[in-house]
Amino acid sequence: MAEFSKRPTPQEFIQGAVANEDSVEEVAQPEEGYPWESCNPQIQKYFNLRINEVTLAKLRFINEHRPGSMQQWVRGVVEEAIENGIREILQER
């Protein structure tokens, strides 16, 4: 019978995504928790982004010269920027 592993909590996931944990200070979690803790990472949501024609052409150029899809590349860049933004906000507290 297959053994299933426990799905990590959002906080465990975020901590695991940190590239260099030594450089990240522990920041106290607010008592009410973070707004993303009750979200399901398996549910995909859509977000429209308006960019100008030059930026889109640059994005397509990147897509033509890298493996994977444009969606995957943009999602990776956005997720990294979001984690950095959260880290900055929490360190300011």
Phi, psi and omega in degrees: 000139182289145178256129182258141178269155179290134177288132182291153174289162178304321179295318177296321179297314180296316179298324178289338182277348181290125183293316182231094185295337180294333183271356182257125178278147176289130180241133181296135178280137179297151182301323182281352179084177180265151185296338182270355183292334180265004181274150179263116182292348179278343181271122180272134176241154182253144181221120179277140180229121178266124177229158181280170186297323179295314180297320178296319178297320178295318179297316177297323177299313177302315182299323180290339185247012178226152175286159179090178183267164176297320178302313181298316182295311181297317179300317179298317180294316181294316180299319178295318179295322179296314179299318178296319178297317178297315180301317179297316180298315183290328180286336178286341183287000000 
